[in-house]
């Protein structure tokens, strides 16, 4: 694709208006959300989705999420059920994406050829302001090169996409740090989690009759050739460094990293364990789910900045918000889990 100059803009009314004009003309703008930075284009402009795929180097069968400034705007391009509004009342604006049947107004290029569309109303004020000013829903995956760690700061976007997109709105670090929870509606008052995120199964169970978790969430080999949700490809979120997903006690993981013969080895550990790591300690805060999710992608990028050969990450439990981290980690590790025995 032709080289272009990427402009980085601080959040302001003028920046929103400038970026909205780019969207209206079919261009690409990266913008902050509460989860990760998104790479946005008009969901209605002919050929705009193709530009997203080209900029990211992303397969065109990987569906894009369509972002709205208010939940009821989904009615313009999707078949909206009562369950959607029940979920919206509780979780929108926020880090939840709901898969609905699409209408003809959304081109198949936006949905990866599927007859469904993923809908999200983001919480971040800059994201909602951009959608409103653009006068159309915005189709947006994460604003990174396909397969690499998702961007949680504008600098991450610039590192991946400088010269490939028109503009970046710099809204500072993202609050959550992993992509939104994606669910499908099962038609019986229940839902299925296709991609876990900050909205957990327990939270959804307070609204829905039942909550199922798709097998591909914890087993990437079940994702299939045609993903129903973004982020379900077998290998995803990966830095250049080899990610070692270690299932065992934290101390055992640190010992394994310390014994690794590779020249440059790092380990993601809570702040209090830095002095136990012989190689490079990548610090994840208090080690809780919120801190780990917030830091994970940024730390994977830091591993590449430090030219690490391998980075060890302890496999978290498959519960609560840790499920989102588990999902991202096993994909970053190519589906391989290392145990003390192997």
C-alpha positions as CSV (number, residue, x, y, z in Angstrom):
1,X,0.0,0.0,0.0
2,X,1.2,3.6,-0.6
3,X,3.1,5.3,2.2
4,X,1.2,8.1,4.1
5,X,1.9,10.4,7.0
6,X,0.3,9.4,10.2
7,X,-0.7,12.3,12.4
8,X,-0.8,11.9,16.2
9,X,-3.5,14.1,17.9
10,X,-4.1,14.8,21.6
11,X,-7.8,14.5,22.5
12,X,-9.6,17.8,21.8
13,X,-12.7,19.0,20.0
14,X,-10.6,20.0,17.1
15,X,-8.9,16.6,16.9
16,X,-12.2,14.8,17.1
17,X,-13.6,16.9,14.2
18,X,-10.4,16.4,12.1
19,X,-10.5,12.6,12.7
20,X,-14.2,12.4,12.0
21,X,-13.6,14.1,8.6
22,X,-11.0,11.3,7.8
23,X,-13.6,8.7,8.7
24,X,-16.3,10.3,6.5
25,X,-13.8,10.2,3.6
26,X,-13.1,6.5,4.0
27,X,-9.8,6.9,5.9
28,X,-8.4,5.2,8.9
29,X,-8.1,6.6,12.4
30,X,-6.8,4.8,15.5
31,X,-8.6,5.8,18.7
32,X,-8.6,5.0,22.4
33,X,-11.2,2.8,24.1
34,X,-11.3,1.6,27.7
35,X,-10.0,-1.8,26.5
36,X,-7.4,-1.3,23.8
37,X,-6.8,1.1,20.9
38,X,-9.1,0.5,17.9
39,X,-8.3,1.1,14.2
40,X,-11.5,2.7,12.9
41,X,-13.1,3.2,9.6
42,X,-16.7,3.9,8.5
43,X,-18.8,0.8,8.7
44,X,-20.7,2.1,5.7
45,X,-18.1,3.6,3.4
46,X,-17.4,1.2,0.4
47,X,-13.9,-0.3,0.6
48,X,-13.1,1.1,4.1
49,X,-13.0,-2.4,5.7
50,X,-10.5,-3.5,3.0
51,X,-8.2,-0.7,4.0
52,X,-8.3,-1.9,7.6
53,X,-7.3,-5.4,6.6
54,X,-4.5,-4.1,4.4
55,X,-3.1,-1.8,7.1
56,X,-3.1,-4.6,9.7
57,X,-2.1,-7.4,7.4
58,X,-5.2,-9.1,8.7
59,X,-7.1,-12.0,7.1
60,X,-10.3,-10.7,5.6
61,X,-12.3,-13.6,7.2
62,X,-11.6,-12.2,10.7
63,X,-14.8,-10.1,11.6
64,X,-14.6,-6.5,12.7
65,X,-16.5,-5.1,15.6
66,X,-18.9,-2.2,14.8
67,X,-18.8,0.5,17.4
68,X,-21.8,2.8,18.2
69,X,-22.1,5.8,20.4
70,X,-25.4,4.7,21.9
71,X,-26.8,1.1,22.0
72,X,-30.0,1.9,20.1
73,X,-27.9,2.9,17.0
74,X,-27.4,-0.8,16.4
75,X,-31.0,-0.9,15.1
76,X,-29.8,0.8,11.9
77,X,-27.8,-2.2,10.8
78,X,-28.6,-5.2,13.0
79,X,-31.6,-7.2,14.2
80,X,-31.8,-6.2,17.8
81,X,-33.5,-8.5,20.4
82,X,-34.8,-7.6,23.8
83,X,-31.8,-9.4,25.4
84,X,-29.5,-6.9,23.8
85,X,-31.2,-4.0,25.5
86,X,-31.2,-5.9,28.8
87,X,-27.4,-6.3,28.4
88,X,-27.0,-2.7,27.3
89,X,-28.8,-1.4,30.4
90,X,-26.2,-3.1,32.6
91,X,-23.0,-3.1,30.6
92,X,-23.1,-0.3,28.0
93,X,-21.3,1.9,27.4
94,X,-18.6,-0.6,28.4
95,X,-16.3,-3.5,27.4
96,X,-19.0,-5.8,26.1
97,X,-19.6,-6.8,22.4
98,X,-22.8,-8.6,21.4
99,X,-23.1,-10.6,18.1
100,X,-26.4,-10.0,16.3
101,X,-27.9,-10.8,12.9
102,X,-26.9,-8.2,10.5
103,X,-29.0,-6.4,7.9
104,X,-28.0,-5.7,4.3
105,X,-26.7,-2.2,5.3
106,X,-23.5,-3.8,6.6
107,X,-21.3,-5.1,3.8
108,X,-20.0,-8.7,4.2
109,X,-16.4,-7.3,4.1
110,X,-17.0,-5.9,7.6
111,X,-18.2,-9.1,9.1
112,X,-15.8,-11.6,7.5
113,X,-18.5,-12.9,5.2
114,X,-20.7,-13.9,8.2
115,X,-24.4,-13.0,8.4
116,X,-23.9,-11.6,11.9
117,X,-22.3,-8.4,13.1
118,X,-20.5,-7.8,16.4
119,X,-21.8,-4.6,18.1
120,X,-20.1,-2.6,20.9
121,X,-20.7,0.8,22.6
122,X,-17.4,1.8,24.1
123,X,-17.1,3.6,27.4
124,X,-14.2,5.9,26.4
125,X,-15.5,9.5,25.9
126,X,-13.1,10.1,22.9
127,X,-14.3,7.0,21.2
128,X,-18.0,7.9,21.6
129,X,-17.3,11.5,20.5
130,X,-15.6,10.3,17.3
131,X,-18.5,8.0,16.4
132,X,-21.0,10.8,17.0
133,X,-18.9,13.3,15.0
134,X,-18.4,10.8,12.1
135,X,-22.2,10.3,11.8
136,X,-21.9,6.6,11.2
137,X,-21.0,3.4,13.2
138,X,-17.2,2.7,13.1
139,X,-15.8,-0.7,12.3
140,X,-12.7,-1.3,14.3
141,X,-10.4,-4.1,15.3
142,X,-7.4,-3.5,17.6
143,X,-4.9,-1.0,16.1
144,X,-1.9,-3.3,15.7
145,X,-0.3,-5.4,13.0
146,X,-2.2,-8.7,12.8
147,X,-1.1,-11.3,15.3
148,X,1.0,-9.0,17.4
149,X,0.2,-7.8,21.0
150,X,-2.8,-5.4,21.1
151,X,-2.0,-1.7,21.7
152,X,-2.8,-0.1,25.0
153,X,-1.0,3.2,24.3
154,X,-0.8,5.4,21.3
155,X,2.9,4.7,21.0
156,X,2.1,1.1,20.5
157,X,-0.1,2.0,17.5
158,X,2.5,4.3,16.0
159,X,5.2,1.5,16.3
160,X,3.0,-0.9,14.3
161,X,1.1,1.3,11.9
162,X,3.1,4.5,11.3
163,X,2.7,5.4,7.7
164,X,-0.1,2.9,7.1
165,X,-3.0,4.9,8.6
166,X,-4.1,8.5,8.6
167,X,-4.2,9.5,12.2
168,X,-4.0,8.4,15.9
169,X,-6.0,10.1,18.7
170,X,-3.8,9.8,21.8
171,X,-6.0,9.3,24.8
172,X,-3.3,7.9,27.1
173,X,-3.1,4.3,28.5
174,X,-6.2,2.1,28.2
175,X,-7.9,1.4,31.5
176,X,-8.7,-2.3,31.0
177,X,-5.9,-3.5,28.8
178,X,-7.5,-6.5,27.1
179,X,-10.2,-6.5,24.4
180,X,-14.0,-6.5,25.2
181,X,-15.9,-9.6,26.1
182,X,-17.7,-11.0,23.0
183,X,-20.9,-12.9,23.4
184,X,-23.5,-14.5,21.1
185,X,-27.2,-14.7,22.1
186,X,-28.5,-18.3,22.3
187,X,-32.2,-17.6,21.7
188,X,-33.3,-19.2,25.0
189,X,-32.5,-16.2,27.2
190,X,-28.9,-17.3,27.5
191,X,-25.6,-16.4,25.9
192,X,-22.2,-17.9,24.9
193,X,-18.9,-16.2,25.6
194,X,-16.9,-16.3,22.4
195,X,-14.0,-14.1,23.8
196,X,-13.6,-13.4,27.5
197,X,-12.9,-9.9,28.8
198,X,-13.6,-7.5,31.6
199,X,-17.3,-8.5,31.7
200,X,-17.1,-11.9,33.3
201,X,-19.4,-14.9,33.2
202,X,-20.6,-14.3,36.7
203,X,-21.5,-10.7,35.8
204,X,-23.4,-11.9,32.7
205,X,-25.2,-14.5,34.8
206,X,-26.9,-11.7,36.8
207,X,-28.6,-10.6,33.6
208,X,-28.9,-13.7,31.4
209,X,-30.8,-17.0,32.1
210,X,-27.6,-19.0,31.4
211,X,-24.0,-18.3,30.4
212,X,-22.0,-20.8,28.3
213,X,-18.3,-20.5,27.5
214,X,-17.3,-21.6,23.9
215,X,-14.7,-24.4,23.9
216,X,-12.3,-22.2,21.8
217,X,-12.0,-19.8,24.7
218,X,-9.7,-22.2,26.5
219,X,-8.7,-24.5,23.6
220,X,-7.5,-22.5,20.5
221,X,-7.5,-25.6,18.4
222,X,-11.3,-25.5,18.4
223,X,-11.4,-22.0,16.8
224,X,-12.0,-23.4,13.3
225,X,-11.1,-21.9,10.0
226,X,-13.8,-19.3,10.1
227,X,-13.8,-17.4,13.5
228,X,-17.1,-16.2,14.9
229,X,-15.4,-13.5,16.9
230,X,-12.2,-11.4,16.6
231,X,-9.2,-12.8,18.5
232,X,-10.2,-16.5,18.0
233,X,-7.4,-17.3,15.5
234,X,-5.1,-20.0,16.8
235,X,-2.0,-17.8,17.3
236,X,-2.7,-14.2,18.2
237,X,-1.3,-11.4,20.4
238,X,2.3,-12.7,20.0
239,X,5.5,-10.7,20.4
240,X,8.6,-11.7,18.5
241,X,9.9,-13.2,21.7
242,X,8.8,-16.8,22.4
243,X,6.1,-16.8,25.0
244,X,6.4,-19.6,27.6
245,X,3.0,-20.2,29.3
246,X,4.1,-21.9,32.5
247,X,1.5,-23.9,34.5
248,X,2.8,-24.2,38.0
249,X,3.6,-22.3,41.1
250,X,5.1,-18.8,40.6
251,X,8.4,-19.8,42.3
252,X,8.6,-22.9,40.0
253,X,8.2,-20.6,36.9
254,X,10.9,-18.3,38.1
255,X,13.2,-21.2,38.7
256,X,12.5,-22.4,35.1
257,X,13.2,-19.0,33.7
258,X,16.4,-18.7,35.7
259,X,17.6,-22.1,34.3
260,X,16.6,-21.3,30.7
261,X,19.8,-21.4,28.5
262,X,18.6,-18.8,26.1
263,X,20.8,-15.7,26.1
264,X,18.0,-13.2,27.0
265,X,15.2,-14.5,29.2
266,X,12.5,-12.5,30.9
267,X,9.6,-13.4,33.3
268,X,6.4,-11.5,34.0
269,X,6.1,-11.4,37.8
270,X,4.4,-9.3,40.5
271,X,6.3,-6.3,41.8
272,X,7.6,-8.0,44.9
273,X,9.4,-10.8,43.0
274,X,11.7,-8.7,40.8
275,X,14.9,-9.6,42.8
276,X,14.3,-13.3,42.3
277,X,14.5,-13.2,38.5
278,X,18.1,-13.6,37.2
279,X,17.2,-12.3,33.8
280,X,14.7,-9.5,33.1
281,X,11.8,-9.0,35.4
282,X,8.7,-7.6,33.7
283,X,6.6,-6.3,36.5
284,X,2.8,-6.8,36.5
285,X,1.8,-4.8,39.6
286,X,0.1,-6.7,42.4
287,X,-0.4,-9.8,40.3
288,X,-4.2,-9.6,40.5
289,X,-6.4,-10.0,37.5
290,X,-7.0,-6.3,37.0
291,X,-3.3,-5.4,37.1
292,X,-2.3,-8.4,35.0
293,X,-4.8,-7.7,32.3
294,X,-3.9,-4.0,32.3
295,X,-0.2,-4.7,31.9
296,X,-0.1,-7.9,29.8
297,X,0.1,-6.6,26.3
298,X,2.4,-3.7,27.2
299,X,4.8,-6.1,28.9
300,X,4.9,-8.4,25.8
301,X,5.8,-5.3,23.8
302,X,8.4,-4.4,26.3
303,X,9.9,-7.9,25.9
304,X,10.5,-7.1,22.2
305,X,11.9,-3.7,23.0
306,X,14.5,-5.4,25.2
307,X,15.2,-8.0,22.5
308,X,14.3,-10.9,24.8
309,X,14.5,-14.4,23.3
310,X,11.8,-15.8,25.6
311,X,9.4,-14.5,28.2
312,X,7.8,-16.7,30.9
313,X,4.3,-16.0,32.0
314,X,2.5,-18.0,34.7
315,X,-0.8,-19.6,33.5
316,X,-3.6,-18.0,35.5
317,X,-6.8,-19.8,36.6
318,X,-9.7,-20.0,34.2
319,X,-12.0,-18.0,36.4
320,X,-13.4,-14.5,36.6
321,X,-11.3,-11.8,34.9
322,X,-8.3,-14.2,34.8
323,X,-10.1,-16.1,32.1
324,X,-9.5,-13.2,29.7
325,X,-5.8,-13.3,30.5
326,X,-5.7,-17.1,30.1
327,X,-7.3,-16.8,26.7
328,X,-4.8,-14.2,25.5
329,X,-1.8,-16.0,27.0
330,X,-2.4,-19.4,25.4
331,X,-2.9,-17.7,22.0
332,X,0.3,-15.7,22.5
333,X,2.1,-19.0,23.3
334,X,0.7,-20.7,20.2
335,X,-1.5,-23.0,22.3
336,X,1.5,-24.6,24.1
337,X,1.5,-24.9,27.9
338,X,4.7,-25.8,29.7
339,X,4.5,-27.7,33.0
340,X,7.2,-28.7,35.5
341,X,7.2,-32.2,33.9
342,X,7.9,-31.0,30.3
